[in-house]
């Protein structure tokens, strides 16, 4: 696997299929058509690298969980993603996207553990927050905060976002900017 030298940091995004990675990526990039979206989960079958105009990159990893491909191909995708993350080496932030409508899933916990074992700085991003009322949003955020408090090396506060209405996008954009370019002076 040949990877050209990259100038700048990388914001990597991972999550289960149908968690809204492509929609979130499009919202962060302020583009409707950068990453392909669809109703059927498992559309992203390869890792996609997008250059950010202000320097740096977004890395969209294939979704885990349900995929429109066989179990062997899904296992290969994880192995390829692991090799890619290690080879790139300049991951500024790993965004672990989780669906607000789901309880904490074992596959999300495994992904969190995997990324932390690689020494990656991880932020949990809770997607599709527009589908929940305030009380439900608070509950899922508190549940994730309890998990995160037991894992050193991860942001302790998950970020609730909605690609549909933009809720939480300012906070997430600030986290991405800080990760790529440092704290504003």
N, C-alpha and C positions, 0 to 999 in steps of 0.2 A: 504494500500500500504506500504509494508515493504521495507525500503531502508537501506542497511548496511552503517555504517560510512565510509566516503570516506576521504582519505588522499590527501590533495592538492586541488587546485582550479579547477574550471570547466569553460570551454569555451563553451557556449551554442550557437547553430546555428539554426536560424529560417528563413523562407522565403516561398514564394508561391511555390506550386508544380511546378516542372520543372524549377526552378531558378538555379539549379546546385549545391545544397547543398552537395550531395554525391560525386560529382566529385571534389568539392573544398576540402572536408574533406580528400579524398584520396590523393590529391596533398599536402595538409598540412602535412599529416602523412607519405608522401613519400611511399605510398602503392597503388597498382592498384586495390586491391580487398578488402580493409577494409570495405567500405560501398558499398552496391549494387547500381548500376546505371542501367538505362534502358531508352528506348525511350518513354515509356508511363509514363506520370506524375502520381504522387500519389502513388509511390511504397512504400515510407516510411510511414507506417501506425501506427507505435509505436515509442516511444522515444527510441533511442539507445544510450548507454553510452559506450565510448571507452576509455580505459586507455592509457595515453601517457607514453612512456617508460622513459621519463625524469621527470616524476611526473606530476600529474594533469590528467584531463579528457576532452574529447570532448563529448558534449551532442547534438545529432542530433534529433531535434524535427520534428514531422510530418509536411509536407507542408500544407499551407492554400491555399484557392482558389479552383481550380479544383482538385477534388480527385476522385479516383475510388471507391467511396463508397457513401452511402446515406448522406443526410444533417444532420440527427440525429447523425450518427457516427462521422461526421466532427465536430459537436458541442461538442460531448463527448471528442474528441481528444484535443480540445482547453481547456476544463475543466481539463482534466488529465494533460496537459502540465502546466497549471497554478498551480495546486496542487504540481506537481513535482518541479517546479522552486522554489516555496515557501518552500517546505520541505527540499530541498537540501541546500538552504541557502548560499552556498559558490560559487555562480556564480561570477567568476572573470571578465567576459566580456560576453555580449550578442552580437553576430554578427547577424545583420539583413541583410540578403541577398536580393538584389533587382536586377531585370533583366535590363541590360543596354538598351535593345531594346524596353522597355516599358516606357511610360511616368510615372510620379509618380502616383501610383494607390491608391485609397481610402483604400484598404485592407492593403497596406504597411504602410500608415499613421496611421491606426487603430492599427496595430501591434506595431509600434513605440510608440504610446501613451500608449498602454497597458504595454509594458516593462518598460517605464519610470515611470508609475504609481506604479509599483512594486519596484521602486528604483534601478533598474538594470543599470549598466554602459553599454551604447549601442554604438556600432560602426556600421555604415552603410557600407556594402560591395557591390559594384556594379559589378555584375558578367557578364561574356561573353563579356568583353570589346574588344576582338579580332574581334567581329562582326561589330564594328563601326570604322569609320575613326576618325582622331584626332579631327576634329571640332565637330563631334557628341559626342565624349567622353567628350570634354570640356563642351558642352552644358548640358549634363545630370549631370555632376559633379557640375556645377554651380547651376542648378535647385535644386539639393539635398542640396547644401550648404545653399541656401536661406531657405529651410525648417528647416534644422538643427539649423540655427542661432536663430530660434524662440523657440527652445526646450532646456532648461537648463538640464545638466546632460548627454549630448550626445557629442561625438567627433564632432567637427565642420567640419572636412574634411573627406568626404567619401573616401573609398579606392577602386580604380578601379582595377579589377583583371581579369585574364583569366586562367582558369584551363587547357585550351588547350595548350597555348604557354608559360605560366608561368609569364606573365606580372603582376606586382604588388604583386607577391607572397612574395618577400623579405620584402616589407613594411608590409604586413599582418602578416607574420611570426614574425616580430619584435614586432608588436602590441600584438600578442598572447603571445610571450615570456615575454614581459613587464608586461602583465596582470597577468600571472601565477607566474612569478619569480621576478618581480620588475625590476627597471631600471638597466642596466649594469653599473658597477662602472668604 
